[in-house]
Amino acid sequence: MKVRNLIICFVCVAWMSMAHHAYGQSQRLGTTISVNDSLSLPEILKQVLDSYPTVAKAQEAIKAAEASVALAKSGYYPNITGSAGYTRIGPVPELTIPDLGHFVMAPNNNYDVSVNAYGNVYDFEKTTRNVQLEKSHKELSEKNVELVRQRLTLLTSVSYYTLIYLQEAIKIKDSQIETLKKHIDFVKRKEETGSATQYEILSTQVRLSSAENQKVDLETSRQTQQAILNSFLGLPVKTPLKVQVNFLSSQPEIDPDSLINYALNHRYEMVMAHLRENHARLYLRSVKVMDNPTLGVFVNGGIKNGYFPNLNALTPNYAAGLGLNVTIFDATRRRNTIRQANSQISMAQSDIDQTSRDISTEVYQNEISLIASLKKIDQGMLQVKQADEALNLAAVSFKTGVITNLDLLDAETALEESRVNLLRAKIDYAINVIRLNISVGKKIQ
């Protein structure tokens, strides 16, 4: 009895430990999803966009860009340093003047404590243009976060709808398998009475085996897709998931003739292409002033000994002045850097043109794919209706002995296949809606 109680206590402690570990892991990931429930697309997207590593990496890039802006602005402020030193010299300089005496010019022990400050009075826009350049880089980093989120939205949505298709296709296949099993039982009973042949039984068993193999393939694909979605969510790859059969997205409310123009004005890729061109131009402006003079002021103050006549007394002292730094020859660095900056501008302009072409093609392809998927849904609904009526007629004919068991199976298989085709068409439509919305630059809610 004591051993049993000890085992129960051990199991309870282990269960509580695992639960605490799972809770801690979900807290670290910011998980708000309960995998025991059917998950909706908005829930999944929120979790993915809040916790996926590439989003966190892109957000860290913004922080790094902010630090670069602050670093560039440091050129507006003075540099202040402190120093302290001790020097022992020997022999010390000495001077003897007849009739005047012997003079020691420096002490053996020299002490010096000082504060030094240097600041730019005017650097002919070098600091200003560097700050503008870093601000441009920060803006690029901010837009990149949105671009990363947009791409993640597409990948996650495709995975979500693919998992819906596999879930529902498995249900349809289960229904088909159950029907085939009933047919086998029915035919076996008929064989006992001599009204069915072994061929009918074997043919039905072959169809059942084929359906079961198809289910294995579907289940394998479902597990693979589940692992992909778990990876997006930050969950262990084997975590069981079930997603809601829900098609939330709607087509963009934009005139079809204006889709491409809308995309060119709203796609983050296009916005970033223009920002990169602007960044290249700011870099050129920064390069052009790299050799401009710099006018600075310096101030130095502190205490030290060695002042005549009391060489060992620590005496306050200071120094202040202006300094002008002018580049006379920079070994052609400025000229070649300007050439490099001009090339970057040309490449950025080419990138704008290429991005515009790619977006136009992508929008057009997604638009025609969406139209095609709508047509397939209409055709699929018609095929399901026709297959359903054909099955009803076949069932009546089978009861009256006009057709065989295999003919009835053909009608049932045709209905199941038409239902799968309709499901696939609906999934393709949902994915194409997502693709079209994203390709024109609209956010998926």
Secondary structure, DSSP 4 states (H G I P E B T S, - for coil): -HHHHHHHHHHHHHHHHHHHHHHHHHHHHT----TTSEEPHHHHHHHHHHH-HHHHHHHHHHHHHHHHHHHHHGGGS-EEEEEEEEEE-SSPPEEEETTTEEEE-S-SEEEEEEEEEEEEEE-TTHHHHHHHHHHHHHHHHHHHHHHHHHHHHHHHHHHHHHHHHHHHHHHHHHHHHHHHHHHHHHHHHHHHHTSS-HHHHHHHHHHHHHHHHHHHHHHHHHHHHHHHHHHHHTS-TT---EE----------S-GGGHHHHHHHH-HHHHHHHHHHHHHHHHHHHHHTTT--EEEEEEEEEEE---SS-TTS-EEEEEEEEEEE--S--TTHHHHHHHHHHHHHHHHHHHHHHHHHHHHHHHHHHHHHHHHHHHHHHHHHHHHHHHHHHHHHHHHHHHTTSS-HHHHHHHHHHHHHHHHHHHHHHHHHHHHHHHHHHHTTPPP-
